[in-house]
Amino acid sequence: RFAAYFQQGDMESNGKYVTRGGRRVDYGTGPIVWGEPGTNGQHAFYQLIHQGT
């Protein structure tokens, strides 16, 4: 289950396009991490696409 934990933590937490102060970043914030199949990984993947750079 480490892959699931790592995928969610990295893609949902580190892949944001704004800083904690609310400013937009001008650099890549996080890679796509494959690990979980189907809908378990889908949430983290689409959140990175929606909120990442």
C-alpha positions as a Python dict, from the first residue, in 0.01 Angstrom:
ca = {
    (1, 'R'): (0, 0, 0),
    (2, 'F'): (303, 230, 0),
    (3, 'A'): (241, 311, -366),
    (4, 'A'): (-109, 434, -284),
    (5, 'Y'): (15, 645, 6),
    (6, 'F'): (301, 793, -195),
    (7, 'Q'): (86, 863, -501),
    (8, 'Q'): (-180, 1044, -301),
    (9, 'G'): (64, 1239, -85),
    (10, 'D'): (279, 1352, -373),
    (11, 'M'): (22, 1426, -639),
    (12, 'E'): (-243, 1583, -416),
    (13, 'S'): (-19, 1774, -177),
    (14, 'N'): (293, 1869, -371),
    (15, 'G'): (133, 1928, -708),
    (16, 'K'): (-34, 2262, -639),
    (17, 'Y'): (-3, 2562, -869),
    (18, 'V'): (-17, 2821, -592),
    (19, 'T'): (203, 2876, -288),
    (20, 'R'): (76, 2871, 68),
    (21, 'G'): (66, 3250, 40),
    (22, 'G'): (-171, 3231, -259),
    (23, 'R'): (76, 3326, -533),
    (24, 'R'): (87, 3133, -859),
    (25, 'V'): (411, 2944, -917),
    (26, 'D'): (602, 2961, -1247),
    (27, 'Y'): (761, 2615, -1233),
    (28, 'G'): (657, 2252, -1241),
    (29, 'T'): (533, 2141, -901),
    (30, 'G'): (498, 1766, -917),
    (31, 'P'): (529, 1467, -1149),
    (32, 'I'): (262, 1209, -1219),
    (33, 'V'): (324, 909, -994),
    (34, 'W'): (166, 586, -1116),
    (35, 'G'): (87, 331, -849),
    (36, 'E'): (-279, 259, -789),
    (37, 'P'): (-514, 108, -1046),
    (38, 'G'): (-854, 237, -1143),
    (39, 'T'): (-1052, 477, -932),
    (40, 'N'): (-811, 452, -638),
    (41, 'G'): (-542, 630, -842),
    (42, 'Q'): (-782, 833, -1052),
    (43, 'H'): (-859, 1087, -779),
    (44, 'A'): (-494, 1178, -720),
    (45, 'F'): (-423, 1188, -1095),
    (46, 'Y'): (-712, 1418, -1181),
    (47, 'Q'): (-650, 1644, -883),
    (48, 'L'): (-293, 1696, -1006),
    (49, 'I'): (-422, 1777, -1355),
    (50, 'H'): (-680, 2018, -1212),
    (51, 'Q'): (-459, 2193, -955),
    (52, 'G'): (-104, 2122, -1072),
    (53, 'T'): (134, 2281, -1317),
}
